[in-house]
Amino acid sequence: MEQFEPVVVAFCCHYCAYTAADMAGSKRLAYPANVNIVRVPCSGKVDAIHLMKAFEKGADGVYVAGCLEGDCHFKNGNTQVARRVAYVKRLLDEIGIGGKRLEMFYMSAGMGERFARIATEMTEKIRDLGPNPVKSALNKKKGKAVA
């Protein structure tokens, strides 16, 4: 049986988290290739529906990475999305997907090492949790084998 490789979606703000990811690449810091980065103008633009759709479309784990607390380029986008993430975590627990599959992180543009570490830790965490139950149910419905 092959080892489960999770699909992780990272919503990254343009000014800090995405730049940190770019810095990680520039420094040739290794992080898992299964982390799919979605660049957003501000982490505050990530709504609950975006988080839920990521899981519906098959993500095994999702995280939002925004500017450091108090340093949001759009004043308070990162604090707004932190409340949304907390809400969606509770919702994921209620519907059986599991709130542990969703996280919020803060970083500055110069934190390439932190970005790489978070991407690696999140992938390992999701690998331990196993596949997204929604993806497994959809695969069974379509008649595909489930890893």
C-alpha positions in Angstrom: 0.0 0.0 0.0 1.4 3.4 -1.0 1.9 6.1 1.6 -0.7 8.8 1.8 0.5 12.2 0.4 -1.7 15.0 1.6 -2.8 17.9 -0.5 -2.3 21.1 1.5 -3.6 24.5 0.3 -1.9 27.6 1.7 -3.7 31.0 1.3 -0.8 33.5 1.5 -1.0 37.2 1.7 0.9 39.0 -1.1 3.0 41.3 1.1 4.3 38.9 3.8 3.5 35.2 3.5 3.9 34.9 -0.2 7.1 36.9 -0.1 8.3 34.6 2.7 7.5 31.6 0.5 9.5 33.3 -2.3 12.4 33.9 0.1 12.3 30.2 1.1 12.7 29.3 -2.5 15.4 31.8 -3.1 17.3 30.4 -0.1 16.7 26.9 -1.5 15.0 25.8 1.7 13.2 22.6 1.2 9.5 22.3 1.9 7.0 19.7 0.6 5.9 20.1 -3.0 2.3 19.2 -2.1 1.8 22.6 -0.5 -0.2 24.5 -3.1 0.1 28.3 -2.6 -2.8 30.6 -3.4 -1.6 34.2 -3.4 -4.2 36.7 -2.1 -3.9 40.5 -1.9 -4.5 40.3 1.9 -5.3 37.3 4.1 -8.4 39.2 5.1 -9.8 38.5 1.6 -10.0 34.8 2.4 -13.6 34.1 3.3 -15.1 31.1 5.0 -16.4 29.9 1.7 -12.9 29.8 0.2 -11.7 27.6 3.1 -14.7 25.3 2.8 -14.4 25.1 -1.0 -10.7 24.0 -0.6 -11.9 21.0 1.4 -14.8 20.3 -0.9 -12.4 20.3 -3.8 -10.2 17.7 -2.1 -7.6 19.5 0.1 -6.6 17.4 3.0 -5.4 20.4 5.0 -5.6 24.2 4.6 -3.8 27.1 6.2 -3.9 30.8 6.0 -0.7 32.7 6.3 -0.9 36.5 6.9 1.2 39.4 8.1 2.4 39.5 11.7 -0.2 40.7 14.2 -0.4 44.5 14.1 1.5 44.7 10.8 -1.2 44.0 8.2 -0.8 46.2 5.1 -4.5 46.5 5.1 -4.8 47.5 8.8 -6.7 44.5 10.2 -7.2 41.9 7.5 -5.1 39.3 9.4 -7.2 39.7 12.6 -10.4 39.4 10.6 -9.4 36.2 8.9 -8.2 34.8 12.2 -11.8 35.0 13.5 -13.0 33.4 10.3 -10.5 30.6 10.6 -11.6 30.0 14.2 -15.3 29.8 13.1 -14.5 27.4 10.2 -12.5 25.2 12.6 -15.5 24.8 14.8 -17.7 24.2 11.7 -15.3 21.5 10.4 -15.4 19.8 13.8 -19.2 19.8 13.7 -19.5 18.3 10.2 -16.9 15.6 10.9 -14.0 16.8 8.7 -12.0 18.0 11.7 -10.9 21.5 12.7 -7.3 20.3 13.1 -7.0 20.3 9.3 -7.2 24.2 9.3 -4.7 26.6 10.8 -3.8 30.3 10.8 -0.2 31.5 10.8 1.5 34.9 11.0 4.8 35.8 9.4 6.8 38.7 7.9 8.3 38.8 4.4 11.7 38.0 5.8 10.7 34.7 7.5 11.5 32.2 4.7 12.7 29.7 7.2 9.4 30.0 9.2 7.4 29.5 6.0 9.3 26.3 5.1 9.0 25.0 8.6 5.3 25.7 8.8 4.7 24.0 5.4 6.6 20.9 6.5 4.9 20.7 9.9 1.5 21.2 8.4 2.1 18.5 5.8 3.3 16.1 8.5 0.3 16.9 10.7 -2.1 16.2 7.9 -0.3 13.1 6.9 -0.9 11.8 10.5 -4.6 12.8 10.3 -5.1 10.9 7.1 -7.1 11.8 4.0 -9.9 14.4 4.0 -13.1 12.4 4.8 -15.0 14.4 2.1 -12.5 13.4 -0.5 -12.7 9.8 0.6 -16.5 9.8 0.4 -16.4 11.5 -3.1 -13.9 8.9 -4.3 -16.1 6.0 -3.1 -19.1 7.6 -4.7 -17.2 7.8 -8.0 -15.9 4.2 -7.6 -12.2 5.2 -7.2 -9.9 3.4 -4.9 -9.2 5.3 -1.7 -5.6 5.5 -0.3 
